[in-house]
Amino acid sequence: MARILITGGAGFIGSNLADALQARGDEVVVYDDFSSGRRENLAHLEGKIRVVVGDVKELDDLRAAIAGCDYVLHQAAVPSVPRSMEDPLGSHEANSRGTLNVLLAARDAGVKRVVFAASSSAYGESPTLPKIETMLPAPKSPYAADKLHGEHLCQVFHTGYGLETVALRYFNVFGPRQNPNSDYAAAIPRFVTRILDDQSPIVFGDGEQSRDFTHIDNVVQANLKAMAAPGAPGRVFNVGIGARITVNELIRTIGEILGKSVTIDYQPARVGDVLHSLASIDLARQHLGYEPTVDLAEGLRRTIDWYRASEN
């Protein structure tokens, strides 16, 4: 049994990680300031995990929480391209400085390995598909730049200080517990809940932009494998399913699953958004033993079932 700290552990991805780790018998410590994480995401784990209220921008608080931990899964972030365009300083403080603090605290606590939630947004607008980890990054937003900076910090702490680090570039993660009500909500929860409520889903741009939408169970698998894989430290890995769909096709598919006719409300494209994204997952297969187990269709069905149930 290992003691594992999850920064941002009350969030969508973090709470799903907490479920998986607790279920396999690990000692879980969640570190979250609850600025976007939600207590209801952890309610079913009450008494089974330890929850520490804290901000990754506060180094001393992090040091106290990480003391005695074997691993850190660093998920805490302000995860929004539009929000980072509006508040680049706030994004930098949470996403760049916060990551530096996590690495400092982990190094000084003798943590075995840190797994960092990086982002496919680091690739920017290169027309080359699929995205391969060796491509030159070209971030288009402060959020993407901050996440890329986090990757570089991880590599520096690995080569310079001997701290094992692994960076996972997530591609458009979706699934249960993703908040549809934020001004910066991700696409799928916003689309599903609006269609369930007989409202038109809002699309920024013409809807022909495409994404590699990745169900949360695949992301959890990648994190668990990244904690243990011997060939992983110092590397960056894409985490996707290796397939893409346009936003228009996605909405049509959601409508078909729900048995509803859908009219899309098209709005002007947003600054900082990329047009197309598709992951090459060859490196993750090779070095992590990662293999997606939930495809888009099954992931959508599971997610829709969860939102239907949560409305009742």
N, C-alpha and C positions, 0 to 999 in steps of 0.2 A: 504493500500500500504506500502511495506517495502523497505528500501534501502539495497541492497545486493551487496557486493563486490565479484567479481570473480577474483582470482589470476590466471594467465595464461588464461585470458578470450579471447585472440585472437587465441588460439589454437583450435584444432579439437573439443575436448570435451567442453572447455570453451565457445566457440562461439555458440555452440548448446544450452548450458545452457542460454546464454545471450538472444538468440531468445525466448526461452520458458518463461523466467522471464519477458522480455519486453512485450511479447504478453499478459501476464496475468495482466499487469498493474504495475509491480514493477519498482522501480527506480534502474537502473543497473549501477554499476561502474566497469569497466574492468581495471585490473592492470596487465600490461604485459611489459616485456622488449623487445619483438619482436625478441628474439634470435631464436625462432622456431615458435612462433605465427605469423600469417600473417594478414596484414591490410585488405586484400581483404575479409577475413572471416567476417569482421565487416562492410564492406562498405555499405551494405543495411540497417544498423542500424545508419548511420551517422545522428546526430541531435536528435536521440532518446535515446542514452545512453551516459554516460561520460567515456572517455578513459584516463587513467593515465599511462604514460610511466614510468615504474619503475621495479626494480629488488627485488625479495624477500630476497636477501642477504643484502639489505640496510634497516635496521630497522627504521631509521628516516623517510624515504620515505614511508614505509608501514604505520607507525603511522599516517602520514598526510592523506593518502588515506582512511584508515579505520575509521577515526574520523567521527562519526555520522551515521555509518552503523549499521544495525540491525543484519545482518547475513553475514558470510563469507563462500564462497564455494572455498576451497583451491585446485585448480587444477594445479598450477604452478609446474613444475618439469623438470628435464632432463630425459625423459621417455625412457630409452634404457638400456637393459642388456648389449649388446656388448660395448656400449660407456662407461658404468660404469666399465667394465673390463679393458678398455684401459686407463681410467682417473678416478680412484676411488676417488681422492681428489675433482675433479670437481663435481662428483655425490654427494658426501657428502655435499659439500658447498651448492648446490642448493636444495637437497632433504631433508637433515637432518637439517642443520642450517636454511635453508629457512623456513621450517615448524616451528621450534622453534620461529623464528622471527614473523611469522604470529600469532602464539598462544600468544606471549607476547603482540603484538599490539592489538589483539582482546580482551584479558583480560583487558588491561588498558583502552580500549575504551568502555568497558561495552557492548560488543557484546552479543546478546542473544544466538547464537549458531554458531559453526564452523563445517562444514562438510568437511572432509578430504578425498582426493582421494588416498586411499591405493591400494595395489596390490596383486593379487593372487600369485605373485612370492614369497611371504613370505612363502608359504607352501613348496617350494623346491621340492625334488625328492621323497617324500613319495609315495609308491605304492598304498596307501589307496585311494580309490575313492568311493563316491565323497569327495571333500575337505569340512570339517566341521570346523567352527570357533574355536571349542575347541581343535583342533589338535595342537600338538606341532609344532611351526614354525621351518623351517630348510632352511633359505635363502642360495642360491648358488652363488649370485653375490652381488657386492656392492650396486647396485640399489635395490635389494630385501631387503638387510639389512637396507638400509636407509629408505625405505618405512615402514618396520617393526618398526624401531626406531620412525618414525613419529606417528605410532599408539600408541606406549607407551607414547610418549610425550602428545598426546591427552588425554590419560587416566589419566596421572599425572595432567594435567591442569584441568580436570574435578573433580577428587577427591581432589586435593590439593588446587585449587583456585576457584572452583565452576563455572568454565566456561563450559557450555554445549558443548560437542564435540561428533561427530559421525564419525566413519571411515568406508568407503566403499571399500571393496576389489574388484576392477574391474577385470573381466575375459575377456581378449582379445577383447577389444572394437573395433568396426569398423563402418564405415558409411561415409556419405558425409563430405567433407572437410579434410579428413585424407590425409596427404601429402605423395604421392607415390615416391617422388624424393629424399628424404633424404637417406644418406648412411645407416641409421638405421630405414628405413621405416617399418611399420607394414606389416604383411603378405598379407592381403586381398587387400589393394590398390596397392601394388607392383604386385601381381598376376594379378589383373584385368587389369591394364594398360599395362603390358607386353603382355598379351594375346590379348588385343585390338590392339596392335601394331604388332601382329603376331611374337612375340618373345617368347622364351621358359621361363616360370617362373623358378626362381632359388629356390631350396629347400636345406636347410642345414640339412644333415642327410638323412635317407631313406624315409622320408615322412610318416612314420607310427606313428609319434608322433601325439597326439590328443589334441584338445583344445575345450573349451567352448566359442565359438565366440558369442559375445553379441552386438546386434545392439545399436547404440547410443541412440535411443529413449527410450530403457529400462533403460539406465544409467541416462538419464535426469529425467525420472520418479522417479528413486531411490533417486536422489538428492533432488528433490522437496518434496518427502515424508519424507526424513531424516531431512529436515529443521523443520518439524512440528510434527512428531510422538512423543507422550509423553513418550513412553517407550524406545526411542532410545539413549538418552545421555549416554555416557560412554561405549557404545558397539561398536563392530566390526561386519560388515555384509558383506557376499558375495553378489556380484551383477553379475549374469550370467543368463543363461536361463535354466540351469539344464540339458543340453544335450551336447554331444561332437561329433566331427567328426575328422577323420584323415586329415592331410594336403593333402595326395593323393586324398582322396574322395572330399575334398573341391575344389581342382583344377579341378577335373573331373566335378563337379557340375557347376563351373564357365564356363568351356568350353561348357557344354551343354546349359546353358542359352544364351551364346554368339553365339552358333552354330558353334564353331570352334574346330578343332582337335588340341590337345595340346600335346607337347613333353616336359617333365620336365628335367631341367638341375640340376642334383644332385651334391651338393658340400659337403665337409666334415662338420660334425656337429660342432656347435659352443660351446665353453666353456661357461658354465653358463646357457645354455638353459635346461629346464626340458622336460621330455618325454611326460607326460600325465597330463591333467588338466581338472577338471570337478567340477562345483560348486554345493554344496547343498544350496538351497535358502529357506529352511524351516524357518530359523530364520528371514530373511528379510520379508517373508510372514507374520510371526506371529507378529513382532514388528513394521514393517513399513507399512504393507498392500501392499507390493510390489508384483506385478504379471507381468511377461513379456508379452508384447502385440505384439511384433514383433519377429517371429521365424526366424531361420537361412535362410530358403528359401526366405521368403518375404524380409528380410533384405538385402540379396544378390541382389535380383531384384532391390530394391530401390537404392542400392549403385552403381550397374552397370549402371543403368539409369543416375545417377548423373555424373559418370565419362564419360559416352558417351556424355552427353550434354556439359560437361566442355571441351571436346576435340574439339568441334565445334566452 
